[in-house]
Amino acid sequence: MTLSRRHFLTAGASLPLAGLLGASTARAKAPLAGVQTAGIHRTLVGQAEVTALLDGYVDVATQLLSRFDSDEVDAAFSSNGYKTLDKGLRIPVNGYLINTGDRLVLLDTGAASLFGPTLGSLAANLKAAGVAPADIDLVVLTHLHVDHVGGLLDGSGQAMFPNAELVVAQTEWDFWHDDAMMAAAGEGAAAFFQAARNTTAPYANRLKLFDGEVDLGAGLSTMPLPGHTPGHTGYLLSSGDDALLFWGDVIHLTGLQFTHPEITIAFDTDPAMVKQTRARMLDMAAADGLSVTGAHLDFPGFGQVMRAGDAYRFQQAPWRFTL
Ligand SMILES: [Zn+2]
C-alpha cells in the first residue's frame, strides 16, 4: 500500500483528535445550517464604498457555449479548479451597491423571480447590507437582460426603487424597444424583449438615457462595451487615485473565458463583436493593472486581469478585512 500525503495527515491526526472530538467532550449537537450565509462583501474605491450583492446562480448548459466539448477546453476548465455539473457550468449573478458619500447607486438589479428559483436574492442581500430600496438614488444598468433588470420590479409589479432615476444606454434602450427587431429575433427571444420593456416601464418618467462615453457625476463614467447586447456598457468608478471598472458581462465564465477568450455564449447578440470587445478589454485591464468586477465573475467579483501565456487569468482580490 502506498501512503499518500493525505493518508499520512489523516492517520497522524486521528489519535489525538479522536479524544478531543469524542462524545464525552461534546457540548451540543448543532444542526447543520444547510444554506450559505448572506451574499454580501464590501470594498473601498477611494472614498466610495462598494458592496457586492449576490442575486444567486445560473447553471449554463455547455451546449450554449460556442465550443466546450473539445478535450482542450474541457481540460482548461477543470485545470482552473472548476467542475462541470450535470446541468452545466455554474455562474453567479452579482449586483453592486455604490455609496459615494453623497449618493447611493445600485448597479444592476438581479433577476428577482423572472429567471428561476436559483436567483432573486439581491433584495434580501441589499437589506442585509443595511439599505432600503427607497434610499437608492440611481439605478444604472449594464444592459437589459433579465438577470440584470428583473429586480427593478417588486412582487406586485411596481417600481422596487420608488425614488431612483434609471440610467441606460440609448442604444440599449432603442434595441429592446424596437418592434421590428423583436419580430425578427423570433418567438424564443420575445420573452427577453418583453422583460426588458416591462421591468423598465415604471421608470419611464425618470429615465436618463446616454450616448457613448459620458460622465454621470458622482465619479461614475460610462464605457461602451458592445457585443453581448448592442448597448452593453461598463461603468468606471473613480475616487481619488483609485478606480474600479464594473464591466457587466464581458466574461460569463471565470473558469473558462480568461483561458479561452474566444468562447462565446448563445446570449451574445453579436459574437464577433463580443470577441473584439473582450480582447480589447482584457488587454487594457491587464496592461493598466485596472481593478475590475463583473456580474458573472466569481462572487464578489473584485480582482485583476493577469496575462498568462497567450491568454489571461483572473486574480481575485484578497479578502478585505477593513474599510
Ligand atoms: Zn448577465
Boltz pocket constraint, residues with backbone or C-beta under 6 A from the ligand:
constraints:
  - pocket:
      binder: B
      contacts: [[A, 145], [A, 147], [A, 148], [A, 249], [A, 295], [A, 296]]
      max_distance: 6.0
